[in-house]
């Protein structure tokens, strides 16, 4: 069967990119120029570039053109957690840990083994957790400024599972969800899986552009808004009380569900009240202990309006049937005896110390972030391509994420996200010095 002209052009360009004849960062001809050169219709030329982008060989940037990607980096770099080589410093993912945590786990397992309730952990649990466990979480949330009854709390298998069951319970394929232009990749991946339509909202200096949300709601039937008001990932902002109150007002007037992701909220010292406290009748609050305690402790919690609890319970039953009893038992002991509060305070101090290292090493660069968070956002100069920076750093045994996994709009900014929570402080400093050197070298080309 003869190969179509369109397919031959795709294959030829792909071969040139993979062989290095077209180097990373090369600007390709415009769609119109490609169509003229290759004798294609304009729509077919656009299809050529769309296919090359789908297989990760090029990236299209509105207003700038189509560029060859650095194929050292997989298209999913920064979202699909892959094993990092032993000699690579990981600034892509955060899994912050403190030295005393292993001893805490040993003690917790000993205490659990001697408890009279051990046999109950081998049986099926209520879908959203046992009442006394939900009450432990409710008391914990009260210390975070969110006062709720235990009946409104559901225990899940980590924060990502909490987002998943919330979306499964409340949203349908095709529903429009407003999100920040830069947002948590786990939620955008979930939205793709569930076929939700994400509507991107521009970011102001320190918050979501709520004027843009108002305009969107007047022109589209928006079902929900996904928000990270306290230590936004990746920009680190903590929005003001006034901003939160306005978002709650918009949600009421346009009948939006607010999905509040508080995964990193523990890092902010005395932040404003959560959105769930300002608009409790329409906010689903999702958080967990993966970041504040340990990534292996897959315990999360969802706090929802009472009317939505049954739907979310059904989604829990559909996905995991019930709570992970053994880990929930450990987590609730630590919630009750103050261990979680102590670990969160220690990690705030640890994150602040790491931020201080980063701000010192990267002084003069336009870094964006919260002073006690485990990540930094580093915008790059217009002439510097993020995939080239990430590839150059990987060659020097430092792994970082580009903006691509975090971007929900057509425009992908040239920036890198630096996760500060995984490397030991000395290794972190050395890795950040490498980041500084590589960025400076590419800026001065």
C-alpha positions as CSV (number, residue, x, y, z in Angstrom):
1,X,0.0,0.0,0.0
2,X,1.6,3.4,-1.0
3,X,2.6,5.7,1.8
4,X,0.8,9.1,1.7
5,X,2.6,12.3,1.1
6,X,1.6,13.5,4.5
7,X,3.0,10.4,6.2
8,X,6.3,10.7,4.3
9,X,6.7,14.3,5.5
10,X,6.0,13.2,9.1
11,X,8.5,10.3,8.9
12,X,11.2,12.5,7.3
13,X,11.0,15.2,9.9
14,X,10.9,12.7,12.7
15,X,14.0,11.0,11.3
16,X,15.8,14.3,11.0
17,X,15.0,15.2,14.6
18,X,15.9,11.7,16.0
19,X,19.2,11.7,14.1
20,X,20.2,15.2,15.3
21,X,20.1,16.7,11.8
22,X,17.4,19.0,13.2
23,X,18.8,20.0,16.6
24,X,16.8,20.7,19.7
25,X,15.6,24.3,19.8
26,X,15.4,24.6,16.0
27,X,12.5,26.7,14.8
28,X,10.7,24.8,12.1
29,X,9.0,26.5,9.1
30,X,5.6,28.0,9.6
31,X,2.6,25.8,8.7
32,X,2.1,27.9,5.5
33,X,5.8,27.6,4.6
34,X,5.8,23.8,5.1
35,X,2.7,23.5,3.0
36,X,4.3,25.4,0.2
37,X,7.6,23.6,0.3
38,X,6.1,20.1,0.5
39,X,3.1,20.7,-1.8
40,X,0.6,20.1,1.0
41,X,-2.7,21.7,1.9
42,X,-2.4,24.1,4.8
43,X,-4.6,21.9,6.9
44,X,-2.4,18.9,6.1
45,X,0.7,20.8,7.1
46,X,-0.9,21.6,10.4
47,X,-1.7,17.9,10.8
48,X,2.0,17.1,10.3
49,X,3.0,19.3,13.2
50,X,0.2,18.0,15.4
51,X,1.4,14.4,14.9
52,X,5.0,15.4,15.6
53,X,3.9,17.1,18.8
54,X,1.7,14.1,19.8
55,X,4.8,11.9,19.7
56,X,6.9,14.4,21.7
57,X,9.3,15.5,19.0
58,X,8.2,19.2,18.6
59,X,6.4,21.8,20.7
60,X,4.1,24.5,19.4
61,X,4.2,27.9,21.0
62,X,1.4,30.4,20.0
63,X,2.9,33.6,18.5
64,X,6.4,32.1,18.3
65,X,6.2,29.0,16.1
66,X,7.0,25.3,16.3
67,X,10.3,24.1,17.8
68,X,12.2,20.8,18.0
69,X,12.1,19.4,21.4
70,X,15.1,18.0,23.2
71,X,14.4,14.3,22.9
72,X,16.7,13.5,25.9
73,X,13.6,14.4,27.9
74,X,10.5,12.3,27.7
75,X,7.3,14.3,27.0
76,X,6.0,13.4,30.4
77,X,9.1,14.5,32.2
78,X,8.0,16.1,35.5
79,X,4.7,14.3,35.9
80,X,5.3,10.6,35.5
81,X,7.4,9.7,38.5
82,X,10.2,7.5,37.3
83,X,13.2,6.0,39.1
84,X,16.0,8.5,39.3
85,X,19.5,7.1,38.9
86,X,21.6,6.9,42.1
87,X,23.9,9.6,40.8
88,X,21.1,12.1,39.9
89,X,19.9,14.7,42.4
90,X,16.1,14.8,42.2
91,X,14.7,18.3,42.0
92,X,11.6,17.1,40.2
93,X,9.5,15.4,42.9
94,X,9.1,16.2,46.6
95,X,9.3,13.5,49.2
96,X,10.4,15.4,52.3
97,X,11.5,13.2,55.2
98,X,12.9,13.9,58.7
99,X,15.5,11.6,60.4
100,X,13.2,10.7,63.2
101,X,10.4,9.4,61.1
102,X,11.6,5.8,60.8
103,X,11.8,5.5,64.6
104,X,8.3,7.0,64.9
105,X,7.0,4.3,62.5
106,X,8.7,1.5,64.5
107,X,7.1,2.8,67.7
108,X,3.7,3.1,66.1
109,X,3.8,-0.4,64.8
110,X,4.7,-1.7,68.2
111,X,1.9,0.2,69.8
112,X,-0.5,-1.0,67.1
113,X,0.5,-4.6,67.6
114,X,-0.3,-4.4,71.3
115,X,-3.6,-2.7,70.9
116,X,-6.9,-4.5,71.6
117,X,-8.3,-3.3,68.3
118,X,-5.9,-5.2,66.0
119,X,-8.3,-7.8,64.7
120,X,-10.7,-5.1,63.5
121,X,-8.0,-3.9,61.1
122,X,-8.2,-7.2,59.2
123,X,-11.8,-6.7,58.3
124,X,-13.6,-4.5,55.8
125,X,-14.0,-0.9,57.0
126,X,-16.8,1.6,56.5
127,X,-16.3,3.2,53.1
128,X,-15.3,6.6,54.4
129,X,-13.6,5.4,57.6
130,X,-14.7,4.6,61.1
131,X,-16.4,7.3,63.1
132,X,-13.5,7.8,65.6
133,X,-11.0,8.0,62.7
134,X,-13.1,10.6,61.0
135,X,-13.3,12.5,64.3
136,X,-9.5,12.4,64.6
137,X,-9.3,14.1,61.2
138,X,-12.0,16.6,62.1
139,X,-10.0,17.7,65.2
140,X,-6.9,18.0,63.0
141,X,-8.7,20.2,60.5
142,X,-10.0,22.4,63.3
143,X,-6.4,23.2,64.2
144,X,-6.0,24.3,60.5
145,X,-8.9,26.7,60.8
146,X,-11.6,24.4,59.4
147,X,-14.3,23.4,61.9
148,X,-16.4,20.5,60.6
149,X,-18.4,17.6,62.0
150,X,-16.9,14.1,61.7
151,X,-19.9,13.1,59.4
152,X,-18.6,15.5,56.8
153,X,-15.1,13.9,56.7
154,X,-14.2,10.9,54.5
155,X,-10.9,9.1,54.7
156,X,-9.2,8.2,51.4
157,X,-6.0,6.7,50.0
158,X,-4.1,9.9,49.7
159,X,-4.8,13.4,48.3
160,X,-4.8,12.2,44.7
161,X,-7.4,9.6,45.5
162,X,-9.4,12.4,47.2
163,X,-9.4,14.5,44.1
164,X,-10.3,11.4,42.0
165,X,-13.3,10.4,44.1
166,X,-14.5,14.0,44.2
167,X,-14.4,14.4,40.4
168,X,-16.0,11.0,39.9
169,X,-18.8,11.8,42.3
170,X,-19.6,15.4,41.2
171,X,-18.5,15.8,37.6
172,X,-19.5,14.3,34.2
173,X,-17.5,14.0,31.0
174,X,-17.5,17.3,29.2
175,X,-18.0,19.4,32.3
176,X,-16.1,22.7,32.3
177,X,-13.7,23.1,35.3
178,X,-11.9,26.4,35.8
179,X,-8.2,26.0,36.7
180,X,-5.1,28.2,37.0
181,X,-2.9,28.5,33.9
182,X,-0.3,26.8,36.0
183,X,-1.7,24.1,38.1
184,X,-1.0,20.7,39.8
185,X,-0.3,18.1,37.1
186,X,-2.1,15.4,39.0
187,X,-5.4,17.2,38.6
188,X,-4.9,17.9,34.9
189,X,-4.0,14.2,34.3
190,X,-7.2,13.3,36.2
191,X,-9.2,15.7,34.1
192,X,-7.9,14.1,30.9
193,X,-8.8,10.6,32.2
194,X,-12.3,11.7,33.1
195,X,-12.7,13.8,29.9
196,X,-13.3,17.0,31.8
197,X,-12.8,20.3,29.9
198,X,-10.3,22.5,31.7
199,X,-10.7,26.3,31.2
200,X,-7.5,28.1,31.9
201,X,-7.4,31.2,34.1
202,X,-4.5,33.7,33.9
203,X,-2.4,34.3,37.0
204,X,-1.8,37.7,38.6
205,X,1.3,38.4,40.6
206,X,0.0,36.5,43.7
207,X,-3.4,35.0,42.9
208,X,-5.8,33.7,40.2
209,X,-7.4,36.4,38.0
210,X,-10.9,36.4,39.3
211,X,-12.1,38.9,36.7
212,X,-11.2,36.3,34.1
213,X,-13.3,33.7,36.1
214,X,-16.2,36.1,36.1
215,X,-16.0,36.5,32.4
216,X,-15.7,32.8,31.9
217,X,-18.8,32.1,33.9
218,X,-20.8,34.6,31.9
219,X,-19.9,32.9,28.6
220,X,-19.7,29.2,29.6
221,X,-21.5,26.8,31.8
222,X,-18.7,26.3,34.4
223,X,-19.4,23.4,36.7
224,X,-16.5,23.7,39.2
225,X,-13.3,25.6,40.0
226,X,-10.1,23.9,41.2
227,X,-8.1,26.1,43.6
228,X,-5.0,25.9,45.7
229,X,-5.3,29.1,47.8
230,X,-2.7,28.1,50.4
231,X,0.8,27.4,49.1
232,X,-0.2,27.1,45.4
233,X,1.7,24.4,43.4
234,X,3.8,25.5,41.6
235,X,3.7,29.3,42.3
236,X,3.6,29.1,46.1
237,X,1.1,31.9,46.6
238,X,-1.1,32.2,49.7
239,X,-4.1,34.3,48.6
240,X,-5.6,37.0,50.8
241,X,-8.9,36.9,52.8
242,X,-10.4,39.4,50.3
243,X,-9.5,37.2,47.3
244,X,-10.9,34.1,49.0
245,X,-14.1,35.9,49.9
246,X,-14.6,37.1,46.3
247,X,-14.0,33.6,44.9
248,X,-16.6,32.2,47.4
249,X,-19.0,34.9,46.2
250,X,-18.4,34.1,42.5
251,X,-19.0,30.4,43.3
252,X,-22.3,31.2,45.0
253,X,-23.6,33.4,42.2
254,X,-22.7,31.0,39.4
255,X,-23.4,27.8,41.4
256,X,-19.9,26.5,41.1
257,X,-18.4,23.6,43.2
258,X,-15.1,24.6,44.7
259,X,-12.5,21.9,44.8
260,X,-9.9,23.1,47.3
261,X,-6.5,21.3,47.2
262,X,-4.7,21.8,50.5
263,X,-1.8,19.3,50.0
264,X,0.9,21.9,50.9
265,X,-1.3,24.2,53.1
266,X,0.5,22.9,56.2
267,X,3.6,24.8,55.1
268,X,2.0,28.2,55.7
269,X,2.2,29.5,59.2
270,X,-1.2,30.9,60.3
271,X,-2.7,31.3,56.8
272,X,-6.2,32.8,56.2
273,X,-9.2,30.6,56.7
274,X,-9.7,27.9,54.0
275,X,-12.2,28.3,51.3
276,X,-14.2,25.5,52.9
277,X,-14.7,27.7,55.9
278,X,-15.9,30.6,53.9
279,X,-18.2,28.6,51.5
280,X,-18.8,25.3,53.4
281,X,-22.0,24.6,51.4
282,X,-20.2,24.3,48.1
283,X,-16.5,23.5,48.8
284,X,-14.9,20.1,48.8
285,X,-11.6,20.3,50.8
286,X,-8.9,17.7,49.9
287,X,-5.7,17.1,51.7
288,X,-3.6,14.3,53.2
289,X,-0.5,13.3,55.1
290,X,1.8,12.3,52.1
291,X,3.7,15.6,52.2
292,X,3.3,16.6,55.8
293,X,4.2,13.1,57.2
294,X,5.5,10.6,54.6
295,X,4.7,9.8,51.0
296,X,4.4,6.1,51.8
297,X,1.6,6.9,54.3
298,X,-1.2,7.0,51.7
299,X,-3.8,8.6,53.9
300,X,-5.9,11.5,52.7
301,X,-9.1,13.2,53.7
302,X,-12.0,14.8,52.0
303,X,-14.3,17.3,53.8
304,X,-17.5,17.9,51.9
305,X,-20.9,19.5,52.3
306,X,-23.2,16.9,53.9
307,X,-25.4,16.7,50.8
308,X,-22.3,15.5,48.8
309,X,-21.0,13.0,51.2
310,X,-23.1,10.0,50.0
311,X,-22.0,10.5,46.4
312,X,-18.3,10.7,47.4
313,X,-18.7,7.6,49.6
314,X,-20.1,5.7,46.6
315,X,-17.0,6.8,44.6
316,X,-14.7,5.5,47.4
317,X,-16.6,2.2,47.3
318,X,-16.2,2.0,43.5
319,X,-12.5,2.7,43.5
320,X,-11.0,1.1,46.7
321,X,-14.0,-0.2,48.6
322,X,-12.8,1.1,52.0
323,X,-10.0,2.9,53.9
324,X,-6.6,1.3,54.2
325,X,-7.2,0.1,57.8
326,X,-3.6,-0.4,59.0
327,X,-2.3,2.9,57.7
328,X,-5.3,4.7,58.9
329,X,-4.8,3.3,62.4
330,X,-1.2,4.6,62.4
331,X,-2.2,8.0,61.0
332,X,-5.0,8.6,63.5
333,X,-2.7,7.7,66.5
334,X,-0.3,10.4,65.2
335,X,-3.1,12.9,64.7
336,X,-4.3,12.3,68.2
337,X,-1.0,12.3,70.1
338,X,0.4,15.4,68.4
339,X,3.0,13.7,66.2
340,X,1.5,15.1,63.0
341,X,1.5,18.6,64.4
342,X,5.1,18.3,65.5
343,X,6.2,16.9,62.1
344,X,4.4,19.7,60.3
345,X,6.2,22.3,62.4
346,X,9.5,20.6,61.8
347,X,8.9,20.4,58.0
348,X,7.9,24.1,57.9
349,X,11.3,24.9,59.4
350,X,13.1,22.4,57.1
351,X,11.4,23.9,54.0
352,X,12.3,27.5,55.2
353,X,15.9,26.4,55.6
354,X,15.9,24.9,52.1
355,X,14.3,28.0,50.6
356,X,17.1,30.1,52.2
357,X,19.7,27.9,50.5
358,X,17.9,28.3,47.2
359,X,17.5,32.1,47.5
360,X,21.1,32.5,48.3
361,X,22.4,30.3,45.4
362,X,19.9,31.8,42.9
363,X,20.1,35.4,44.1
364,X,19.4,37.8,41.2
365,X,17.3,35.3,39.3
366,X,13.5,35.9,39.1
367,X,12.5,33.0,41.4
368,X,8.8,32.7,42.5
369,X,7.7,30.9,45.6
370,X,6.6,30.9,49.3
371,X,9.4,31.4,51.9
372,X,8.6,28.1,53.6
373,X,7.6,25.8,50.7
374,X,9.4,22.9,49.2
375,X,9.4,24.2,45.7
376,X,10.4,27.2,43.6
377,X,9.3,28.4,40.2
378,X,12.1,29.8,38.0
379,X,11.0,31.7,34.9
380,X,13.7,31.8,32.1
381,X,14.6,34.7,29.8
382,X,12.8,34.8,26.4
383,X,15.8,33.4,24.5
384,X,16.3,30.4,26.8
385,X,14.3,27.2,26.2
386,X,13.3,25.2,29.2
387,X,13.7,21.8,27.5
388,X,17.3,22.7,26.7
389,X,17.9,23.7,30.3
390,X,16.3,20.5,31.7
391,X,18.3,18.3,29.2
392,X,21.6,20.1,30.1
393,X,20.9,19.7,33.8
394,X,20.1,16.0,33.3
395,X,23.5,15.6,31.6
396,X,25.0,17.0,34.8
397,X,23.0,14.6,36.9
398,X,20.3,17.0,38.1
399,X,16.6,16.3,37.3
400,X,14.1,19.2,37.1
401,X,10.7,19.7,35.6
402,X,9.8,22.1,32.9
403,X,6.6,24.1,32.8
404,X,4.9,21.7,30.4
405,X,3.3,19.3,33.0
406,X,2.0,22.3,35.0
407,X,0.5,24.2,32.1
408,X,-3.3,24.2,31.3
409,X,-3.3,26.8,28.5
410,X,-2.0,26.7,24.9
411,X,1.0,28.9,25.9
412,X,3.7,27.0,27.7
413,X,6.0,29.4,29.5
414,X,9.8,28.8,29.5
415,X,10.4,28.0,33.2
416,X,11.5,25.2,35.5
417,X,10.1,24.0,38.8
418,X,12.6,23.1,41.4
419,X,11.5,20.7,44.1
420,X,13.6,21.3,47.2
421,X,12.4,18.6,49.5
422,X,14.1,15.4,48.4
423,X,17.9,15.9,48.5
424,X,20.0,16.3,51.5
425,X,20.9,20.0,52.2
426,X,24.5,19.7,50.9
427,X,23.4,17.8,47.8
428,X,20.6,20.4,47.3
429,X,23.1,23.3,47.4
430,X,25.4,21.6,44.9
431,X,22.5,20.8,42.6
432,X,21.2,24.4,42.8
433,X,24.7,25.7,42.0
434,X,24.6,23.5,38.9
435,X,21.2,25.0,38.0
436,X,22.6,28.5,38.4
437,X,25.6,27.7,36.3
438,X,23.6,26.1,33.5
439,X,21.0,28.9,33.4
440,X,23.7,31.6,33.4
441,X,25.6,29.8,30.6
442,X,22.5,29.5,28.4
443,X,21.5,33.1,29.1
444,X,24.9,34.4,28.0
445,X,25.0,32.5,24.7
